[in-house]
Amino acid sequence: MDILNAQEMDPAILLGIVNERLRLGHGNLADLAAEFGMGSLELEARLAELGFHYQPDCNQFRAS
């Protein structure tokens, strides 16, 4: 699935896509964010809207 408007996508849908991509092959958040055409801080901020934060030890976003 191509993500053309990650900045405008519903954060709940974005969360599922991001965690799936992190689980299936992206080694880190910076690479994934670049694929979406945004910075990792911007991606983290979008998902923080739902209360999810990046956990580098498990390479996924989890509820805080």
PDB file of N, H, CA, C and O in Angstrom:
ATOM      1  N   MET A   1       0.840  -1.180   0.000  1.00  0.00           N
ATOM      2  CA  MET A   1       0.000   0.000   0.000  1.00  0.00           C
ATOM      3  C   MET A   1       0.877   1.233   0.000  1.00  0.00           C
ATOM      4  O   MET A   1       1.786   1.354   0.821  1.00  0.00           O
ATOM      5  N   ASP A   2       0.611   2.143  -0.911  1.00  0.00           N
ATOM      6  H   ASP A   2      -0.127   2.044  -1.578  1.00  0.00           H
ATOM      7  CA  ASP A   2       1.323   3.409  -0.922  1.00  0.00           C
ATOM      8  C   ASP A   2       0.583   4.401  -0.049  1.00  0.00           C
ATOM      9  O   ASP A   2      -0.646   4.472  -0.056  1.00  0.00           O
ATOM     10  N   ILE A   3       1.346   5.150   0.690  1.00  0.00           N
ATOM     11  H   ILE A   3       2.344   5.092   0.696  1.00  0.00           H
ATOM     12  CA  ILE A   3       0.745   6.180   1.533  1.00  0.00           C
ATOM     13  C   ILE A   3       1.093   7.519   0.923  1.00  0.00           C
ATOM     14  O   ILE A   3       2.234   7.972   1.004  1.00  0.00           O
ATOM     15  N   LEU A   4       0.108   8.148   0.314  1.00  0.00           N
ATOM     16  H   LEU A   4      -0.819   7.779   0.248  1.00  0.00           H
ATOM     17  CA  LEU A   4       0.354   9.409  -0.356  1.00  0.00           C
ATOM     18  C   LEU A   4       0.128  10.595   0.562  1.00  0.00           C
ATOM     19  O   LEU A   4       0.772  11.631   0.395  1.00  0.00           O
ATOM     20  N   ASN A   5      -0.750  10.472   1.507  1.00  0.00           N
ATOM     21  H   ASN A   5      -1.273   9.630   1.643  1.00  0.00           H
ATOM     22  CA  ASN A   5      -1.101  11.591   2.373  1.00  0.00           C
ATOM     23  C   ASN A   5      -1.012  11.186   3.835  1.00  0.00           C
ATOM     24  O   ASN A   5      -1.991  11.311   4.571  1.00  0.00           O
ATOM     25  N   ALA A   6       0.133  10.708   4.262  1.00  0.00           N
ATOM     26  H   ALA A   6       0.929  10.606   3.664  1.00  0.00           H
ATOM     27  CA  ALA A   6       0.291  10.257   5.645  1.00  0.00           C
ATOM     28  C   ALA A   6       0.018  11.391   6.628  1.00  0.00           C
ATOM     29  O   ALA A   6      -0.461  11.153   7.737  1.00  0.00           O
ATOM     30  N   GLN A   7       0.323  12.621   6.223  1.00  0.00           N
ATOM     31  H   GLN A   7       0.712  12.814   5.322  1.00  0.00           H
ATOM     32  CA  GLN A   7       0.100  13.756   7.111  1.00  0.00           C
ATOM     33  C   GLN A   7      -1.385  14.013   7.341  1.00  0.00           C
ATOM     34  O   GLN A   7      -1.769  14.555   8.378  1.00  0.00           O
ATOM     35  N   GLU A   8      -2.219  13.628   6.382  1.00  0.00           N
ATOM     36  H   GLU A   8      -1.907  13.188   5.540  1.00  0.00           H
ATOM     37  CA  GLU A   8      -3.652  13.884   6.473  1.00  0.00           C
ATOM     38  C   GLU A   8      -4.459  12.650   6.863  1.00  0.00           C
ATOM     39  O   GLU A   8      -5.660  12.747   7.116  1.00  0.00           O
ATOM     40  N   MET A   9      -3.808  11.493   6.913  1.00  0.00           N
ATOM     41  H   MET A   9      -2.832  11.414   6.708  1.00  0.00           H
ATOM     42  CA  MET A   9      -4.498  10.240   7.203  1.00  0.00           C
ATOM     43  C   MET A   9      -4.979  10.196   8.650  1.00  0.00           C
ATOM     44  O   MET A   9      -4.345  10.758   9.543  1.00  0.00           O
ATOM     45  N   ASP A  10      -6.088   9.535   8.868  1.00  0.00           N
ATOM     46  H   ASP A  10      -6.603   9.079   8.143  1.00  0.00           H
ATOM     47  CA  ASP A  10      -6.586   9.328  10.224  1.00  0.00           C
ATOM     48  C   ASP A  10      -5.486   8.666  11.050  1.00  0.00           C
ATOM     49  O   ASP A  10      -4.926   7.658  10.621  1.00  0.00           O
ATOM     50  N   PRO A  11      -5.162   9.212  12.234  1.00  0.00           N
ATOM     51  CA  PRO A  11      -4.061   8.651  13.028  1.00  0.00           C
ATOM     52  C   PRO A  11      -4.236   7.180  13.394  1.00  0.00           C
ATOM     53  O   PRO A  11      -3.245   6.459  13.504  1.00  0.00           O
ATOM     54  N   ALA A  12      -5.469   6.719  13.583  1.00  0.00           N
ATOM     55  H   ALA A  12      -6.275   7.305  13.494  1.00  0.00           H
ATOM     56  CA  ALA A  12      -5.699   5.314  13.939  1.00  0.00           C
ATOM     57  C   ALA A  12      -5.315   4.393  12.784  1.00  0.00           C
ATOM     58  O   ALA A  12      -4.733   3.331  13.007  1.00  0.00           O
ATOM     59  N   ILE A  13      -5.632   4.785  11.567  1.00  0.00           N
ATOM     60  H   ILE A  13      -6.105   5.647  11.386  1.00  0.00           H
ATOM     61  CA  ILE A  13      -5.260   3.990  10.402  1.00  0.00           C
ATOM     62  C   ILE A  13      -3.753   4.048  10.202  1.00  0.00           C
ATOM     63  O   ILE A  13      -3.116   3.033   9.917  1.00  0.00           O
ATOM     64  N   LEU A  14      -3.191   5.234  10.353  1.00  0.00           N
ATOM     65  H   LEU A  14      -3.708   6.058  10.585  1.00  0.00           H
ATOM     66  CA  LEU A  14      -1.750   5.403  10.221  1.00  0.00           C
ATOM     67  C   LEU A  14      -1.000   4.535  11.221  1.00  0.00           C
ATOM     68  O   LEU A  14       0.021   3.941  10.876  1.00  0.00           O
ATOM     69  N   LEU A  15      -1.489   4.453  12.446  1.00  0.00           N
ATOM     70  H   LEU A  15      -2.319   4.936  12.726  1.00  0.00           H
ATOM     71  CA  LEU A  15      -0.866   3.630  13.475  1.00  0.00           C
ATOM     72  C   LEU A  15      -0.757   2.171  13.025  1.00  0.00           C
ATOM     73  O   LEU A  15       0.307   1.563  13.148  1.00  0.00           O
ATOM     74  N   GLY A  16      -1.830   1.619  12.515  1.00  0.00           N
ATOM     75  H   GLY A  16      -2.694   2.113  12.415  1.00  0.00           H
ATOM     76  CA  GLY A  16      -1.815   0.227  12.063  1.00  0.00           C
ATOM     77  C   GLY A  16      -0.831  -0.005  10.934  1.00  0.00           C
ATOM     78  O   GLY A  16      -0.102  -0.996  10.930  1.00  0.00           O
ATOM     79  N   ILE A  17      -0.811   0.910   9.978  1.00  0.00           N
ATOM     80  H   ILE A  17      -1.403   1.716   9.981  1.00  0.00           H
ATOM     81  CA  ILE A  17       0.097   0.779   8.843  1.00  0.00           C
ATOM     82  C   ILE A  17       1.546   0.898   9.297  1.00  0.00           C
ATOM     83  O   ILE A  17       2.399   0.116   8.879  1.00  0.00           O
ATOM     84  N   VAL A  18       1.821   1.874  10.149  1.00  0.00           N
ATOM     85  H   VAL A  18       1.128   2.510  10.488  1.00  0.00           H
ATOM     86  CA  VAL A  18       3.189   2.094  10.627  1.00  0.00           C
ATOM     87  C   VAL A  18       3.690   0.886  11.405  1.00  0.00           C
ATOM     88  O   VAL A  18       4.798   0.412  11.153  1.00  0.00           O
ATOM     89  N   ASN A  19       2.909   0.385  12.335  1.00  0.00           N
ATOM     90  H   ASN A  19       2.010   0.770  12.540  1.00  0.00           H
ATOM     91  CA  ASN A  19       3.367  -0.770  13.118  1.00  0.00           C
ATOM     92  C   ASN A  19       3.548  -2.008  12.250  1.00  0.00           C
ATOM     93  O   ASN A  19       4.465  -2.798  12.476  1.00  0.00           O
ATOM     94  N   GLU A  20       2.686  -2.179  11.265  1.00  0.00           N
ATOM     95  H   GLU A  20       1.942  -1.537  11.081  1.00  0.00           H
ATOM     96  CA  GLU A  20       2.844  -3.317  10.363  1.00  0.00           C
ATOM     97  C   GLU A  20       4.151  -3.200   9.576  1.00  0.00           C
ATOM     98  O   GLU A  20       4.901  -4.170   9.469  1.00  0.00           O
ATOM     99  N   ARG A  21       4.417  -2.032   9.036  1.00  0.00           N
ATOM    100  H   ARG A  21       3.807  -1.245   9.123  1.00  0.00           H
ATOM    101  CA  ARG A  21       5.639  -1.844   8.252  1.00  0.00           C
ATOM    102  C   ARG A  21       6.885  -1.975   9.121  1.00  0.00           C
ATOM    103  O   ARG A  21       7.890  -2.530   8.677  1.00  0.00           O
ATOM    104  N   LEU A  22       6.833  -1.474  10.346  1.00  0.00           N
ATOM    105  H   LEU A  22       6.017  -1.023  10.706  1.00  0.00           H
ATOM    106  CA  LEU A  22       7.981  -1.627  11.251  1.00  0.00           C
ATOM    107  C   LEU A  22       8.217  -3.102  11.557  1.00  0.00           C
ATOM    108  O   LEU A  22       9.360  -3.557  11.609  1.00  0.00           O
ATOM    109  N   ARG A  23       7.139  -3.842  11.756  1.00  0.00           N
ATOM    110  H   ARG A  23       6.211  -3.473  11.713  1.00  0.00           H
ATOM    111  CA  ARG A  23       7.239  -5.260  12.089  1.00  0.00           C
ATOM    112  C   ARG A  23       7.753  -6.086  10.906  1.00  0.00           C
ATOM    113  O   ARG A  23       8.499  -7.046  11.097  1.00  0.00           O
ATOM    114  N   LEU A  24       7.358  -5.717   9.700  1.00  0.00           N
ATOM    115  H   LEU A  24       6.753  -4.936   9.545  1.00  0.00           H
ATOM    116  CA  LEU A  24       7.651  -6.549   8.540  1.00  0.00           C
ATOM    117  C   LEU A  24       8.903  -6.165   7.759  1.00  0.00           C
ATOM    118  O   LEU A  24       9.188  -6.769   6.724  1.00  0.00           O
ATOM    119  N   GLY A  25       9.652  -5.177   8.232  1.00  0.00           N
ATOM    120  H   GLY A  25       9.420  -4.686   9.072  1.00  0.00           H
ATOM    121  CA  GLY A  25      10.846  -4.962   7.449  1.00  0.00           C
ATOM    122  C   GLY A  25      11.608  -3.677   7.610  1.00  0.00           C
ATOM    123  O   GLY A  25      12.762  -3.596   7.190  1.00  0.00           O
ATOM    124  N   HIS A  26      11.017  -2.681   8.194  1.00  0.00           N
ATOM    125  H   HIS A  26      10.079  -2.746   8.536  1.00  0.00           H
ATOM    126  CA  HIS A  26      11.767  -1.444   8.357  1.00  0.00           C
ATOM    127  C   HIS A  26      12.564  -1.519   9.645  1.00  0.00           C
ATOM    128  O   HIS A  26      12.015  -1.765  10.719  1.00  0.00           O
ATOM    129  N   GLY A  27      13.862  -1.305   9.526  1.00  0.00           N
ATOM    130  H   GLY A  27      14.309  -1.105   8.653  1.00  0.00           H
ATOM    131  CA  GLY A  27      14.745  -1.421  10.673  1.00  0.00           C
ATOM    132  C   GLY A  27      14.605  -0.305  11.678  1.00  0.00           C
ATOM    133  O   GLY A  27      14.907  -0.492  12.856  1.00  0.00           O
ATOM    134  N   ASN A  28      14.148   0.862  11.231  1.00  0.00           N
ATOM    135  H   ASN A  28      13.903   1.014  10.274  1.00  0.00           H
ATOM    136  CA  ASN A  28      14.022   1.960  12.186  1.00  0.00           C
ATOM    137  C   ASN A  28      12.962   2.960  11.734  1.00  0.00           C
ATOM    138  O   ASN A  28      12.502   2.948  10.592  1.00  0.00           O
ATOM    139  N   LEU A  29      12.607   3.802  12.653  1.00  0.00           N
ATOM    140  H   LEU A  29      12.981   3.812  13.581  1.00  0.00           H
ATOM    141  CA  LEU A  29      11.552   4.777  12.430  1.00  0.00           C
ATOM    142  C   LEU A  29      11.945   5.819  11.390  1.00  0.00           C
ATOM    143  O   LEU A  29      11.103   6.233  10.593  1.00  0.00           O
ATOM    144  N   ALA A  30      13.195   6.250  11.378  1.00  0.00           N
ATOM    145  H   ALA A  30      13.879   5.913  12.026  1.00  0.00           H
ATOM    146  CA  ALA A  30      13.631   7.291  10.444  1.00  0.00           C
ATOM    147  C   ALA A  30      13.458   6.837   8.995  1.00  0.00           C
ATOM    148  O   ALA A  30      13.006   7.616   8.156  1.00  0.00           O
ATOM    149  N   ASP A  31      13.811   5.593   8.694  1.00  0.00           N
ATOM    150  H   ASP A  31      14.178   4.960   9.376  1.00  0.00           H
ATOM    151  CA  ASP A  31      13.660   5.074   7.333  1.00  0.00           C
ATOM    152  C   ASP A  31      12.187   5.019   6.926  1.00  0.00           C
ATOM    153  O   ASP A  31      11.829   5.373   5.803  1.00  0.00           O
ATOM    154  N   LEU A  32      11.357   4.580   7.837  1.00  0.00           N
ATOM    155  H   LEU A  32      11.648   4.293   8.750  1.00  0.00           H
ATOM    156  CA  LEU A  32       9.932   4.482   7.542  1.00  0.00           C
ATOM    157  C   LEU A  32       9.324   5.859   7.327  1.00  0.00           C
ATOM    158  O   LEU A  32       8.559   6.060   6.384  1.00  0.00           O
ATOM    159  N   ALA A  33       9.656   6.801   8.187  1.00  0.00           N
ATOM    160  H   ALA A  33      10.278   6.638   8.953  1.00  0.00           H
ATOM    161  CA  ALA A  33       9.128   8.157   8.052  1.00  0.00           C
ATOM    162  C   ALA A  33       9.551   8.773   6.724  1.00  0.00           C
ATOM    163  O   ALA A  33       8.757   9.456   6.077  1.00  0.00           O
ATOM    164  N   ALA A  34      10.787   8.539   6.317  1.00  0.00           N
ATOM    165  H   ALA A  34      11.432   7.985   6.844  1.00  0.00           H
ATOM    166  CA  ALA A  34      11.264   9.061   5.034  1.00  0.00           C
ATOM    167  C   ALA A  34      10.463   8.480   3.875  1.00  0.00           C
ATOM    168  O   ALA A  34      10.180   9.177   2.901  1.00  0.00           O
ATOM    169  N   GLU A  35      10.100   7.211   3.982  1.00  0.00           N
ATOM    170  H   GLU A  35      10.330   6.646   4.774  1.00  0.00           H
ATOM    171  CA  GLU A  35       9.271   6.593   2.942  1.00  0.00           C
ATOM    172  C   GLU A  35       7.921   7.288   2.840  1.00  0.00           C
ATOM    173  O   GLU A  35       7.354   7.394   1.752  1.00  0.00           O
ATOM    174  N   PHE A  36       7.409   7.758   3.961  1.00  0.00           N
ATOM    175  H   PHE A  36       7.870   7.672   4.845  1.00  0.00           H
ATOM    176  CA  PHE A  36       6.126   8.456   3.991  1.00  0.00           C
ATOM    177  C   PHE A  36       6.254   9.926   3.623  1.00  0.00           C
ATOM    178  O   PHE A  36       5.251  10.633   3.536  1.00  0.00           O
ATOM    179  N   GLY A  37       7.480  10.391   3.406  1.00  0.00           N
ATOM    180  H   GLY A  37       8.296   9.816   3.477  1.00  0.00           H
ATOM    181  CA  GLY A  37       7.690  11.789   3.041  1.00  0.00           C
ATOM    182  C   GLY A  37       7.546  12.744   4.202  1.00  0.00           C
ATOM    183  O   GLY A  37       7.117  13.885   4.027  1.00  0.00           O
ATOM    184  N   MET A  38       7.904  12.281   5.397  1.00  0.00           N
ATOM    185  H   MET A  38       8.253  11.355   5.539  1.00  0.00           H
ATOM    186  CA  MET A  38       7.812  13.134   6.578  1.00  0.00           C
ATOM    187  C   MET A  38       8.969  12.805   7.503  1.00  0.00           C
ATOM    188  O   MET A  38       9.604  11.760   7.362  1.00  0.00           O
ATOM    189  N   GLY A  39       9.242  13.683   8.440  1.00  0.00           N
ATOM    190  H   GLY A  39       8.726  14.531   8.554  1.00  0.00           H
ATOM    191  CA  GLY A  39      10.287  13.430   9.414  1.00  0.00           C
ATOM    192  C   GLY A  39       9.790  12.500  10.513  1.00  0.00           C
ATOM    193  O   GLY A  39       8.584  12.379  10.731  1.00  0.00           O
ATOM    194  N   SER A  40      10.705  11.853  11.196  1.00  0.00           N
ATOM    195  H   SER A  40      11.685  11.951  11.019  1.00  0.00           H
ATOM    196  CA  SER A  40      10.312  10.920  12.253  1.00  0.00           C
ATOM    197  C   SER A  40       9.614  11.659  13.396  1.00  0.00           C
ATOM    198  O   SER A  40       8.703  11.111  14.017  1.00  0.00           O
ATOM    199  N   LEU A  41      10.033  12.901  13.681  1.00  0.00           N
ATOM    200  H   LEU A  41      10.773  13.346  13.176  1.00  0.00           H
ATOM    201  CA  LEU A  41       9.362  13.661  14.749  1.00  0.00           C
ATOM    202  C   LEU A  41       7.927  13.999  14.368  1.00  0.00           C
ATOM    203  O   LEU A  41       7.035  13.988  15.216  1.00  0.00           O
ATOM    204  N   GLU A  42       7.710  14.295  13.107  1.00  0.00           N
ATOM    205  H   GLU A  42       8.435  14.304  12.419  1.00  0.00           H
ATOM    206  CA  GLU A  42       6.356  14.586  12.643  1.00  0.00           C
ATOM    207  C   GLU A  42       5.475  13.337  12.737  1.00  0.00           C
ATOM    208  O   GLU A  42       4.319  13.418  13.151  1.00  0.00           O
ATOM    209  N   LEU A  43       6.018  12.205  12.357  1.00  0.00           N
ATOM    210  H   LEU A  43       6.957  12.140  12.020  1.00  0.00           H
ATOM    211  CA  LEU A  43       5.274  10.949  12.448  1.00  0.00           C
ATOM    212  C   LEU A  43       4.963  10.617  13.903  1.00  0.00           C
ATOM    213  O   LEU A  43       3.847  10.210  14.226  1.00  0.00           O
ATOM    214  N   GLU A  44       5.940  10.789  14.771  1.00  0.00           N
ATOM    215  H   GLU A  44       6.847  11.119  14.509  1.00  0.00           H
ATOM    216  CA  GLU A  44       5.710  10.539  16.194  1.00  0.00           C
ATOM    217  C   GLU A  44       4.636  11.464  16.747  1.00  0.00           C
ATOM    218  O   GLU A  44       3.810  11.037  17.555  1.00  0.00           O
ATOM    219  N   ALA A  45       4.634  12.721  16.327  1.00  0.00           N
ATOM    220  H   ALA A  45       5.304  13.068  15.671  1.00  0.00           H
ATOM    221  CA  ALA A  45       3.632  13.680  16.803  1.00  0.00           C
ATOM    222  C   ALA A  45       2.225  13.283  16.358  1.00  0.00           C
ATOM    223  O   ALA A  45       1.268  13.404  17.124  1.00  0.00           O
ATOM    224  N   ARG A  46       2.105  12.808  15.112  1.00  0.00           N
ATOM    225  H   ARG A  46       2.882  12.710  14.491  1.00  0.00           H
ATOM    226  CA  ARG A  46       0.792  12.379  14.614  1.00  0.00           C
ATOM    227  C   ARG A  46       0.231  11.240  15.451  1.00  0.00           C
ATOM    228  O   ARG A  46      -0.952  11.234  15.793  1.00  0.00           O
ATOM    229  N   LEU A  47       1.095  10.267  15.781  1.00  0.00           N
ATOM    230  H   LEU A  47       2.055  10.272  15.503  1.00  0.00           H
ATOM    231  CA  LEU A  47       0.618   9.112  16.532  1.00  0.00           C
ATOM    232  C   LEU A  47       0.466   9.416  18.017  1.00  0.00           C
ATOM    233  O   LEU A  47      -0.276   8.729  18.720  1.00  0.00           O
ATOM    234  N   ALA A  48       1.154  10.430  18.491  1.00  0.00           N
ATOM    235  H   ALA A  48       1.757  10.988  17.921  1.00  0.00           H
ATOM    236  CA  ALA A  48       0.983  10.853  19.880  1.00  0.00           C
ATOM    237  C   ALA A  48      -0.422  11.429  20.099  1.00  0.00           C
ATOM    238  O   ALA A  48      -0.918  11.463  21.226  1.00  0.00           O
ATOM    239  N   GLU A  49      -1.052  11.880  19.014  1.00  0.00           N
ATOM    240  H   GLU A  49      -0.649  11.853  18.099  1.00  0.00           H
ATOM    241  CA  GLU A  49      -2.435  12.372  19.104  1.00  0.00           C
ATOM    242  C   GLU A  49      -3.360  11.298  19.670  1.00  0.00           C
ATOM    243  O   GLU A  49      -4.370  11.613  20.300  1.00  0.00           O
ATOM    244  N   LEU A  50      -3.018  10.034  19.446  1.00  0.00           N
ATOM    245  H   LEU A  50      -2.198   9.778  18.935  1.00  0.00           H
ATOM    246  CA  LEU A  50      -3.808   8.907  19.954  1.00  0.00           C
ATOM    247  C   LEU A  50      -3.266   8.360  21.262  1.00  0.00           C
ATOM    248  O   LEU A  50      -3.850   7.451  21.852  1.00  0.00           O
ATOM    249  N   GLY A  51      -2.147   8.917  21.715  1.00  0.00           N
ATOM    250  H   GLY A  51      -1.673   9.655  21.235  1.00  0.00           H
ATOM    251  CA  GLY A  51      -1.543   8.421  22.946  1.00  0.00           C
ATOM    252  C   GLY A  51      -0.552   7.294  22.724  1.00  0.00           C
ATOM    253  O   GLY A  51      -0.243   6.549  23.653  1.00  0.00           O
ATOM    254  N   PHE A  52      -0.046   7.158  21.492  1.00  0.00           N
ATOM    255  H   PHE A  52      -0.297   7.763  20.737  1.00  0.00           H
ATOM    256  CA  PHE A  52       0.934   6.124  21.176  1.00  0.00           C
ATOM    257  C   PHE A  52       2.302   6.753  20.979  1.00  0.00           C
ATOM    258  O   PHE A  52       2.429   7.806  20.356  1.00  0.00           O
ATOM    259  N   HIS A  53       3.318   6.102  21.514  1.00  0.00           N
ATOM    260  H   HIS A  53       3.214   5.246  22.021  1.00  0.00           H
ATOM    261  CA  HIS A  53       4.687   6.608  21.435  1.00  0.00           C
ATOM    262  C   HIS A  53       5.606   5.500  20.969  1.00  0.00           C
ATOM    263  O   HIS A  53       5.401   4.326  21.278  1.00  0.00           O
ATOM    264  N   TYR A  54       6.634   5.898  20.212  1.00  0.00           N
ATOM    265  H   TYR A  54       6.801   6.852  19.961  1.00  0.00           H
ATOM    266  CA  TYR A  54       7.566   4.936  19.649  1.00  0.00           C
ATOM    267  C   TYR A  54       8.425   4.310  20.742  1.00  0.00           C
ATOM    268  O   TYR A  54       8.995   5.009  21.580  1.00  0.00           O
ATOM    269  N   GLN A  55       8.507   2.991  20.718  1.00  0.00           N
ATOM    270  H   GLN A  55       8.044   2.424  20.037  1.00  0.00           H
ATOM    271  CA  GLN A  55       9.322   2.223  21.654  1.00  0.00           C
ATOM    272  C   GLN A  55      10.449   1.564  20.848  1.00  0.00           C
ATOM    273  O   GLN A  55      10.227   0.533  20.212  1.00  0.00           O
ATOM    274  N   PRO A  56      11.658   2.148  20.867  1.00  0.00           N
ATOM    275  CA  PRO A  56      12.731   1.621  20.021  1.00  0.00           C
ATOM    276  C   PRO A  56      13.148   0.194  20.377  1.00  0.00           C
ATOM    277  O   PRO A  56      13.614  -0.543  19.507  1.00  0.00           O
ATOM    278  N   ASP A  57      12.988  -0.207  21.633  1.00  0.00           N
ATOM    279  H   ASP A  57      12.609   0.391  22.339  1.00  0.00           H
ATOM    280  CA  ASP A  57      13.387  -1.559  22.020  1.00  0.00           C
ATOM    281  C   ASP A  57      12.561  -2.642  21.323  1.00  0.00           C
ATOM    282  O   ASP A  57      13.062  -3.741  21.086  1.00  0.00           O
ATOM    283  N   CYS A  58      11.304  -2.344  20.994  1.00  0.00           N
ATOM    284  H   CYS A  58      10.896  -1.452  21.187  1.00  0.00           H
ATOM    285  CA  CYS A  58      10.478  -3.320  20.283  1.00  0.00           C
ATOM    286  C   CYS A  58      10.125  -2.840  18.869  1.00  0.00           C
ATOM    287  O   CYS A  58       9.399  -3.516  18.140  1.00  0.00           O
ATOM    288  N   ASN A  59      10.649  -1.664  18.491  1.00  0.00           N
ATOM    289  H   ASN A  59      11.239  -1.115  19.083  1.00  0.00           H
ATOM    290  CA  ASN A  59      10.476  -1.106  17.152  1.00  0.00           C
ATOM    291  C   ASN A  59       8.998  -1.002  16.759  1.00  0.00           C
ATOM    292  O   ASN A  59       8.601  -1.424  15.673  1.00  0.00           O
ATOM    293  N   GLN A  60       8.189  -0.429  17.667  1.00  0.00           N
ATOM    294  H   GLN A  60       8.512  -0.086  18.550  1.00  0.00           H
ATOM    295  CA  GLN A  60       6.797  -0.203  17.362  1.00  0.00           C
ATOM    296  C   GLN A  60       6.230   0.898  18.246  1.00  0.00           C
ATOM    297  O   GLN A  60       6.841   1.309  19.232  1.00  0.00           O
ATOM    298  N   PHE A  61       5.047   1.364  17.866  1.00  0.00           N
ATOM    299  H   PHE A  61       4.550   1.030  17.065  1.00  0.00           H
ATOM    300  CA  PHE A  61       4.341   2.351  18.669  1.00  0.00           C
ATOM    301  C   PHE A  61       3.429   1.622  19.629  1.00  0.00           C
ATOM    302  O   PHE A  61       2.716   0.695  19.243  1.00  0.00           O
ATOM    303  N   ARG A  62       3.452   2.041  20.873  1.00  0.00           N
ATOM    304  H   ARG A  62       4.030   2.794  21.187  1.00  0.00           H
ATOM    305  CA  ARG A  62       2.600   1.459  21.902  1.00  0.00           C
ATOM    306  C   ARG A  62       1.939   2.557  22.712  1.00  0.00           C
ATOM    307  O   ARG A  62       2.439   3.679  22.795  1.00  0.00           O
ATOM    308  N   ALA A  63       0.812   2.216  23.306  1.00  0.00           N
ATOM    309  H   ALA A  63       0.407   1.304  23.239  1.00  0.00           H
ATOM    310  CA  ALA A  63       0.112   3.166  24.170  1.00  0.00           C
ATOM    311  C   ALA A  63       0.948   3.452  25.399  1.00  0.00           C
ATOM    312  O   ALA A  63       1.596   2.568  25.960  1.00  0.00           O
ATOM    313  N   SER A  64       0.914   4.726  25.808  1.00  0.00           N
ATOM    314  H   SER A  64       0.388   5.444  25.353  1.00  0.00           H
ATOM    315  CA  SER A  64       1.695   5.075  26.993  1.00  0.00           C
ATOM    316  C   SER A  64       0.831   5.148  28.219  1.00  0.00           C
ATOM    317  O   SER A  64       1.328   5.430  29.309  1.00  0.00           O
TER     318      SER A  64
END
